[in-house]
Amino acid sequence: MLVQIAHGSFKALAELYDLVAPLLLALLRSRRATAEQADDALVGAFVRIWRTAPAYSPGTAALDWIIDLAQGDRRTGTSGRAA
């Protein structure tokens, strides 16, 4: 799916969201002060997935790559909201 997303497939992004959003949201809620912050971070994660999918290297553990992106704003201290 990440390769399809890298080629501009909104359908693949929607399918990925359906598959991993519940897992990511649970992870983010465990690390955020509020549910709103977790929701914002989830949106930010999918924006980053869309923007950086071309950098994904097939063969790399996709879920690990996605989780790293989702947690990226936590490590950098950004809000998780897309500009």
Secondary structure, 3 states (H helix, E strand, C coil): CHHHHHCCCHHHHHHHHHHHHHHHHHHHHCCCCCHHHHHHHHHHHHHHHHHHHHHCCCCCCHHHHHHHHHHHHHHHCCCCCCC
